[in-house]
């Protein structure tokens, strides 16, 4: 599978603070970003896979809501995760 347990633990350790900290907002956003990148690559090759397209839209919405929460809660953490994952070009 494209997201093995070791890879997930690496993502959580890098963005969540520890490999067991799977619930932090930054860790979840990082995991969603990896899944979105994978699904986007899949959809480039399979343009008519509409179930994957729907899953991708749901993931983007979940990531957006988590980022909105982080923006309201702590702007500095929001800016740090945006910069670390290179999601935006300009950080305000």
N, C-alpha and C positions, 0 to 999 in steps of 0.2 A: 504494500500500500504506500501511497505517496507520503503519508504522514505517519511514520513509525513512532513507537513509544520513545525511542531515544531522541528522535528529532523534536518531538513535542517537549520533552524534558529540557532539551537545549534551548528551545524558544522560551519556555517558562523561566529558565535560569537567567537568560539574557535580559528579558524584559520584565519579569515578575519579581526578581530578587532571589528566588530559590526555585529549584526544580519542582518542589512540592507546592509552590504558591500558584495554583492553577486558577484561582478565582479573582486575581487582581485585574483591574480594568485594562492595564497596559498589556498584560499577558494575553487576555482575551482578544484585544485588538490586534496584537501581533499574530495570533493563531488565525483569526479571521482573514488577515491580510495574506497569509500564506495560502489559505484555502481559496481565496478569491483569485490569486495569481494562477493557481493550478487549474481552476475551473475556466478561467479566461483562456488559457492555453488550449484546453480541451475544446472549447467552443470555436476556436479559430479553425480547428480541423473538422469539427462536426457542427456545421452551421444550423442544421435542422433539429438539433437535440434540445427540444423545448423544455423538457423537465429539468435539465441541467441549467438552462437559462433562468427558469423560475427559482431554482435553488440559489443561483448566483445573485439574483435580485434580492432575495431574502437575506442573504449574508451581508450584502452591501448595506441594507437597511439596518441590520443588527449592529454592524460596525459603526454606522453613522449615529445611531442612538447612544452607543457607548461613548463615542467621541463627544457628543453633545453633553452627556452627563459629566464627562471629565472636564470639559470646557467650563461648565458652570461650577463644578466642585473645586478645581485647582488648575488655573490657567497655565502655571509653570509645568506641571506634569503633562498637560495637553500638548504644549509646545515641544516638550522633550520627546514624546512618543511620535509626534508628527515628523520631527527632524530625524529621529532614529530610523523610522520606517520609510522616510522619503515619500510621504503621501502628498504633500503640497510643495509647490515651488516657492511660494512667498509665505512667510510666517509673520502675522501681524502682532 
